[in-house]
């Protein structure tokens, strides 16, 4: 949640280049113009892989960013 908030604040509110539409379980659905993808995708990957300390150990959950589809269903295949 903290990573998603950081992304929303930076990319949607401050820079105004992404529109986050929904968070569904472990998916974040959003849209941006194709010319912004090369800038936005690495930022999203890096922020969402931020580690969290659990009982003295760092836990990092890898992510798999998918983009470029016209609808959400096309990304689930």
C-alpha positions, 0 to 999 in steps of 0.5 A: 500500500505504501508503494502504491501510494508513492506511485500515485502521488508521484506519477498521477498527482505530481507529474500527471502522466499516469491514471491509476484506475483500480487495485484488484488483489495484487494487480494495479490497473492504470493507463498512460500514453505510449510515449511515457511507457519507457519512463513509467514502467521502470519506476513502477517496477522499482517502487513495487519491489520495495522491501519490507522488514519482517521479523528482522529479515528483508522481504522483497516480493518480485513483480511482473509488469505487463503493459501495452494492451487496450484492455485488462483482459488482454494482459491476463493471457 
